[in-house]
Amino acid sequence: MRILIIGGTGETGKWFVKFYKKHGYDVSIWGINKKKEVAEELGVTFADDLDTEIRASDIVMISVPINITEKTISDIAPKMPSGSLLMDITSIKTGPVEAMKKHAPQDVEILGTHPMFGPSIPDIRGQIVIFTPVEGRSRKWLPIIRSLYEDNGAHIEIMEASEHDKMMSVVQGLTHFAYISIGAVFSELEFDVARSRRFMSPMYDIMLDLVGRILEQNPYLYAMIQMNPEVAKVHKAYINQCNLLAETVKRKDIEGFVGIMKKAAAHFGDTESALRRSEKLIGTKIAEHEELVRSIESERALKHIYSGVVHIGIVSKVTPRTVILERGGKKTEFLIENVRLLNEKELNSWKSANLKNVTRDISVFVPTASDAEVIKSVIMGKEGVVCARIIDTYKKNNAQSVTYRITIHGDRDVGVVHEHIEKLLKGIGCTIR
């Protein structure tokens, strides 16, 4: 199966290049920026002759900015071969779907899609993808694409393009508008966001991260999402309610404020479930902090979220926002929000892969009734041991001799670990040879 991704040099396009390539598709890409090095990096073909590539493709996916999606469709669609599929992945559906209906030949199938996730998501599993098919124009391809996504763990929602745009005017339009406006208010007030974290509640902490997450991303993408024709009435309702609340507070009308909040809660519906879900989110943040506090004076590893670098050391101090690791007399402070605490299994795996480990052989006579494999598993549980295996066994005068090859983490005192293992073996009745 051959797929051409128009805009495959962009971040979202590259995500789908990897997805389709992983699942056996012959992928080619094209981008107006002509970044052929992206194709090389991804191990796919760059479509130098775009028209020829369109005619040779089973599927053409449009992954370009919203403001040029319809123009791109009008250029690409008439060149599509009979029986092929034209699909888009923009967050507005009515305009792109109408453009595909207008410009694609009748024997070309069309499918509007909207993945409800960004390119930072590592996998489609658990993600929602919205399809806006046109009746009679996706009989062959809809089941194929749906099966591909669902077999890999995605959840598919099917709806009309117009319904999609109305829903997204709130799901995306209102959400982004509210968070961006909060960020703009911080700027207008010249409010010290970083300092405010010293006094934050768990909910404020989460809200700041959501605001920052949006502000960190491509502003042109978020601007285009706000251009959804359905968003204007949402903006009007939002601003009206903000003004109403502000006027209620200005009048010191406590009952009026309570009434607005109660009315909103009644319409919202199951606020109790929302409370439980948010408590779970808050609990997750608190749990990691508590784990760090419990780790003071213990060796732990922190993986930097952005660089991927793993830092190992003794946890010497934990504050609400920072953790200090000490190693070799040097102390390093990290923002907790920028690191992830590795568990013991992850730490051992990292050490095994990245440290220059040391191997020692220990030969013993084991007690007659003892199981050499069980003893090996006991050795594996010792601190500092990467792995242990039996490399030699023989019997002498009814005594069983076993040689264990033990790999010790390179950052440990090998002599001390060796001594501890010998002490353990003697303690369970073994005799060192």
C-alpha positions in Angstrom: 0.0 0.0 0.0 1.4 3.4 -1.0 0.7 6.6 0.8 1.8 10.1 0.0 1.8 12.6 2.9 1.5 16.2 1.8 3.2 18.2 4.6 5.1 15.2 5.7 8.1 17.4 6.6 6.1 19.1 9.4 5.8 17.7 13.0 2.4 16.1 12.6 3.2 14.9 9.2 6.3 13.2 10.5 4.3 11.5 13.2 2.1 9.9 10.6 5.0 9.0 8.4 6.5 6.9 11.2 3.0 5.4 12.0 2.3 4.3 8.4 5.9 3.1 7.8 5.8 1.1 11.0 2.7 -0.7 9.7 4.1 -1.7 6.3 3.0 1.2 4.1 5.3 2.4 1.3 5.5 6.1 2.4 6.6 9.1 0.4 6.4 12.8 1.5 6.2 16.2 0.1 6.6 19.6 1.7 6.6 23.1 0.4 9.9 23.8 2.3 11.6 21.0 0.2 13.3 19.6 3.3 14.6 16.4 1.6 16.8 15.7 4.6 13.6 14.9 6.6 12.8 12.1 4.1 16.3 10.8 4.5 16.1 10.9 8.3 12.8 9.1 8.2 13.9 6.5 5.6 11.2 7.4 3.1 11.1 9.0 -0.4 10.7 12.7 -1.1 8.3 13.3 -3.9 10.4 15.4 -6.3 7.9 14.9 -9.1 4.7 15.5 -7.1 2.2 14.9 -9.8 3.7 11.6 -10.7 3.7 10.6 -7.0 0.1 11.5 -6.6 -0.9 9.3 -9.5 1.1 6.4 -8.1 -0.4 6.6 -4.6 -3.2 4.6 -3.1 -3.7 7.2 -0.4 -2.9 10.9 -0.2 -3.0 12.5 3.2 -3.2 16.3 3.6 -1.2 17.5 6.6 -0.8 21.2 6.1 -1.8 24.3 8.1 -5.5 24.9 8.3 -5.4 28.2 6.4 -4.0 26.5 3.3 -5.7 23.1 3.6 -8.6 23.9 1.2 -6.3 25.4 -1.4 -4.0 22.4 -1.1 -6.9 20.1 -1.6 -8.1 22.0 -4.7 -4.6 21.5 -6.2 -4.1 17.9 -5.3 -7.6 16.3 -5.5 -8.1 16.5 -9.3 -4.9 14.5 -9.9 -5.9 11.6 -7.8 -6.1 8.2 -9.5 -9.4 6.2 -9.7 -10.1 4.1 -6.6 -7.6 6.0 -4.4 -8.3 7.8 -1.1 -7.9 11.5 -0.2 -7.9 12.3 3.5 -7.1 15.3 5.6 -6.1 15.6 9.3 -7.0 19.2 10.1 -8.9 20.3 13.3 -11.7 22.0 11.2 -13.7 19.7 9.0 -16.5 21.5 7.2 -14.4 23.5 4.8 -11.8 20.7 4.0 -14.6 18.0 3.5 -16.5 20.3 1.1 -13.3 21.0 -0.8 -12.6 17.3 -1.2 -16.2 16.7 -2.3 -15.9 19.5 -4.9 -12.5 18.8 -6.3 -11.9 15.1 -6.1 -13.2 12.9 -9.0 -16.3 10.9 -8.2 -14.3 7.6 -8.4 -11.9 8.9 -5.7 -12.9 8.3 -2.1 -12.6 11.0 0.6 -12.3 10.9 4.4 -12.1 13.8 6.8 -10.1 12.9 9.9 -9.1 14.7 13.1 -6.6 13.1 15.4 -7.3 14.4 18.9 -3.6 14.4 19.9 -0.4 16.2 19.0 2.9 14.9 17.6 4.4 14.7 21.1 2.3 11.6 21.8 4.5 8.6 21.4 1.8 6.1 20.4 -1.8 6.1 19.0 -2.9 3.6 21.7 -5.6 5.1 23.9 -6.0 8.2 21.6 -9.2 9.5 20.0 -9.5 10.0 16.3 -12.6 11.6 14.7 -13.7 10.5 11.3 -16.1 12.7 9.2 -16.9 10.4 6.2 -19.2 11.4 3.3 -22.0 9.0 2.5 -21.1 7.0 -0.6 -17.6 8.3 -0.8 -15.6 6.0 1.5 -17.1 2.5 1.3 -13.8 0.8 0.5 -11.3 2.9 2.5 -13.2 3.7 5.7 -13.1 0.1 7.0 -9.3 -0.2 6.1 -8.2 3.0 7.9 -10.6 2.4 10.8 -9.2 -1.1 11.3 -5.6 0.1 11.1 -6.2 2.7 13.8 -8.4 0.5 16.0 -6.1 -2.5 15.8 -3.3 -0.2 17.2 -5.5 0.9 20.2 -7.1 4.1 19.0 -10.7 4.9 19.7 -12.7 6.1 16.7 -15.6 8.5 16.8 -17.7 9.1 13.6 -19.7 12.3 13.1 -20.8 14.8 10.6 -18.3 17.6 9.6 -20.7 20.3 10.8 -21.3 18.6 14.2 -17.5 18.2 14.5 -16.9 21.9 14.1 -19.5 22.8 16.6 -18.1 20.4 19.2 -14.5 21.5 18.5 -15.5 25.2 19.0 -15.8 24.3 22.7 -13.5 21.3 23.1 -10.6 23.2 21.5 -11.7 26.7 20.8 -13.0 27.6 24.3 -10.3 25.6 26.1 -7.4 27.2 24.2 -9.0 30.6 24.3 -9.4 30.4 28.1 -5.8 29.2 28.8 -4.2 31.6 26.3 -6.2 34.5 27.9 -4.9 33.5 31.3 -1.3 33.7 29.9 -2.1 37.0 28.4 -3.4 38.3 31.7 -0.1 37.2 33.4 1.7 39.4 30.8 -0.7 42.3 31.2 -0.3 42.3 35.0 3.5 41.7 34.7 2.8 38.9 37.1 5.8 36.9 38.3 4.7 33.4 37.3 7.9 31.7 38.5 7.7 33.3 41.9 4.1 32.4 42.3 4.9 28.7 42.2 6.4 29.2 45.7 2.9 29.7 47.0 0.9 27.4 44.7 -1.9 25.0 45.5 -2.0 21.7 43.6 -4.8 23.0 41.3 -2.8 26.2 40.6 0.2 24.0 39.8 -1.7 21.9 37.3 -3.4 25.0 35.7 0.0 26.7 35.3 1.4 23.7 33.5 -1.6 23.5 31.1 -1.3 27.2 30.3 2.5 26.9 29.8 2.0 23.7 27.7 -0.2 25.7 25.2 2.0 28.8 25.2 5.0 26.6 24.4 3.5 25.3 21.2 3.1 26.7 17.7 1.0 30.0 18.0 0.0 29.8 14.3 -1.6 26.4 14.8 -3.6 27.8 17.8 -4.5 30.9 15.8 -5.9 28.7 13.0 -7.9 26.6 15.4 -9.6 29.9 16.6 -10.6 30.6 13.0 -13.3 27.8 13.2 -16.4 29.7 12.1 -18.3 28.2 15.1 -15.9 29.7 17.6 -17.2 33.3 17.4 -20.4 32.6 19.3 -18.4 30.6 21.9 -16.1 33.6 22.4 -19.2 35.9 22.8 -20.7 33.6 25.4 -17.4 33.3 27.3 -16.8 37.0 27.4 -20.4 37.7 28.5 -20.1 35.2 31.4 -16.7 36.7 32.4 -18.3 40.2 32.4 -21.3 38.9 34.4 -19.1 37.3 37.0 -17.0 40.4 37.3 -20.0 42.7 37.7 -21.4 40.3 40.3 -18.2 40.5 42.3 -18.0 44.3 41.8 -21.5 44.6 43.4 -20.3 42.3 46.2 -23.3 40.1 45.4 -22.4 36.9 47.1 -25.8 35.2 46.5 -25.6 36.2 42.8 -22.2 34.6 42.5 -23.4 31.5 44.2 -26.4 31.3 42.0 -24.2 31.5 38.8 -21.9 28.8 40.1 -24.8 26.5 41.2 -26.5 26.9 37.8 -23.2 26.0 36.0 -22.8 23.0 38.2 -26.4 21.8 37.6 -25.8 22.0 33.8 -22.3 20.4 34.0 -23.9 17.2 35.5 -21.7 14.7 37.2 -19.4 17.0 39.1 -18.6 14.3 41.7 -16.9 12.1 39.0 -15.0 15.1 37.8 -13.9 15.8 41.4 -12.6 12.2 41.8 -10.7 12.3 38.5 -9.1 15.6 39.4 -8.2 14.2 42.9 -6.5 11.3 41.1 -4.5 13.8 39.0 -3.5 15.8 42.0 -2.7 12.6 43.9 -0.3 11.5 41.2 1.7 14.8 41.5 1.7 14.5 45.3 2.8 10.8 45.2 5.9 11.5 43.3 6.9 14.3 45.7 6.3 12.1 48.7 8.4 9.3 47.1 11.3 11.8 46.7 11.0 12.8 50.3 11.1 9.2 51.4 14.2 8.8 49.3 16.3 11.4 51.2 19.7 9.8 52.0 19.1 7.1 49.4 20.5 6.6 45.9 17.9 7.5 43.2 18.0 8.4 39.6 16.3 11.3 37.9 15.7 11.4 34.1 15.5 14.9 32.6 12.3 15.1 30.6 13.7 17.2 27.8 17.3 16.1 27.4 16.7 12.5 28.4 19.9 12.5 30.5 19.8 10.3 33.6 21.3 11.7 36.8 22.2 9.4 39.7 23.0 10.4 43.2 22.0 10.5 46.9 18.9 12.6 47.5 20.0 15.2 50.0 17.1 17.7 50.0 13.6 18.0 48.7 11.5 21.2 48.6 8.0 21.7 47.1 9.7 22.5 43.7 13.2 21.2 43.7 15.3 18.1 44.5 19.0 18.1 45.2 21.2 15.1 44.3 24.7 14.6 45.7 27.4 12.6 44.0 31.1 12.6 44.5 30.8 15.6 46.9 29.0 17.7 44.2 25.4 18.8 44.7 23.1 19.4 41.8 19.6 21.0 42.1 16.8 20.0 39.7 13.3 21.4 39.2 10.9 18.5 40.0 8.7 19.5 37.1 11.6 18.9 34.7 12.6 15.4 35.8 11.0 12.0 36.3 12.0 9.7 39.2 13.1 6.3 37.9 12.0 3.2 39.8 14.6 0.6 41.0 14.1 -1.6 37.9 14.6 1.3 35.6 17.7 2.4 37.5 19.2 -1.1 37.3 18.5 -1.3 33.6 20.1 2.0 33.0 23.2 1.0 35.0 23.4 -2.3 33.1 23.3 -0.5 29.7 25.5 2.6 30.5 28.1 1.7 33.2 31.2 -0.3 32.7 30.3 -3.3 34.8 32.7 -5.7 36.5 32.6 -9.5 36.4 33.7 -11.7 39.3 33.7 -15.6 39.5 33.0 -17.2 42.9 33.3 -21.0 43.3 31.7 -22.8 46.2 30.8 -26.2 47.5 27.0 -26.1 48.1 25.2 -28.1 50.8 24.0 -31.5 49.5 20.3 -30.6 49.8 20.7 -27.1 48.3 19.5 -26.0 44.8 22.2 -24.1 42.9 19.5 -22.2 40.9 17.8 -21.0 44.1 21.2 -19.8 45.5 21.7 -17.9 42.2 18.4 -16.1 42.6 19.4 -15.1 46.1 22.7 -13.6 44.8 20.7 -11.7 42.2 18.8 -9.9 45.0 22.0 -8.4 46.5 22.5 -4.7 46.1 25.0 -3.8 43.4 24.5 -7.1 41.4 23.5 -6.7 37.8 23.1 -10.4 37.1 24.4 -13.9 38.2 24.7 -17.1 36.2 26.2 -20.6 36.7 29.2 -21.2 34.5 30.5 -24.5 35.9 29.3 -27.4 38.1 30.9 -30.7 39.1 30.7 -33.2 41.9 33.6 -34.3 44.1 33.3 -36.8 46.9 29.5 -36.4 46.9 29.9 -32.6 47.2 28.6 -30.4 44.5 30.8 -27.5 43.3 29.3 -24.5 41.6 31.0 -21.5 40.0 28.9 -18.4 39.8 29.8 -15.6 37.4 28.5 -12.3 39.0 28.3 -9.0 37.2 28.6 -6.0 39.5 27.5 -2.4 38.7 30.5 -0.3 37.7 29.7 2.4 40.2 30.0 0.1 43.2 33.0 -0.9 45.2 33.6 -4.3 43.6 35.6 -5.6 46.5 32.9 -4.7 49.0 30.1 -6.3 46.9 32.3 -9.4 46.4 32.9 -9.7 50.1 29.2 -9.3 50.9 28.3 -12.1 48.4 30.9 -14.5 49.9 29.5 -13.7 53.4 26.0 -14.5 52.1 27.1 -17.8 50.6 28.9 -18.9 53.8 25.8 -17.9 55.8 23.6 -20.4 53.9 26.1 -23.2 54.3 28.4 -22.9 51.3 32.1 -23.4 51.4 34.3 -21.1 49.4 36.7 -23.0 47.1 
